Amino acid sequence: MSTALQTRPSSELASGRFGQSRYVIRRKFFKIFGDAFHIYDEAGQVLFYSKLKAFKLKEDIRVFTSEDMNEEVLTIKARSILDFGATYDVTDAKTGEKLGALRRKGLKSILRDEWLILDARDQEVGLIQEDSMMLALVRRFLSNLVPQTFTATVNNEPVFSFRQHFNPFIQRISLDFGVDRSGRLDRRLGIATAVLLCAIEGRQQ
């Protein structure tokens, strides 16, 4: 891993892949077809890996525990084909439990990206929003080198931040759940949200 990432000893971290407060996501750079993402804990250990196939009309994103892809933990599936305001169902791959869904607010996202967080019954419980209208417009019409930041809320309370770091060669993202002290957002749904943001928003860069 890059020395730019400050690591912490594993002994200081919480146990479990979904039990961490902070993660780092890195996008595989020299990849011609599709995208691949590694998700690390603060000690620099790989916790999740996601590889996206190119040229798929209907998104079907899988999240694994490692690059060997032997153990699948999350599935993210679009309900429709090439829909700008698509809804993506998130499922625990081991139990088959539907964890919730993510719906892109298509028209609003033309100028500033917004996503709805839905529960397992498709009830709206939260919102994911790009940092500001001004910066969003700068990214779209002046320069895509301005790092993108998202914040998420559940029942109007903050649950995580998703922050890109400027680097012309490697896409690196800090994912921070530290504000969600009461566990409002299922961490599995939170990890799936981060992977989806990397995949969908990354194509706009």
Sequence and secondary structure as in RCSB ss.txt:
>XXXX:A:sequence
MSTALQTRPSSELASGRFGQSRYVIRRKFFKIFGDAFHIYDEAGQVLFYSKLKAFKLKEDIRVFTSEDMNEEVLT
IKARSILDFGATYDVTDAKTGEKLGALRRKGLKSILRDEWLILDARDQEVGLIQEDSMMLALVRRFLSNLVPQTF
TATVNNEPVFSFRQHFNPFIQRISLDFGVDRSGRLDRRLGIATAVLLCAIEGRQQ
>XXXX:A:secstr
  TTS    GGGS SSTT  SEEEEEE SS SSSEEEEEE TTS EEEEEEE TT SS EEEEESSTT  SEEEE
EEESSSS TT EEEEEETTT  EEEEEEE TTGGGTS EEEEE TTS EEEEEEES HHHHHHHHHT TTS  EE
EEEETTEEEEEEEEE  SS  EEEEE TT TT  S HHHHHHHHHHHHHHHHTT 
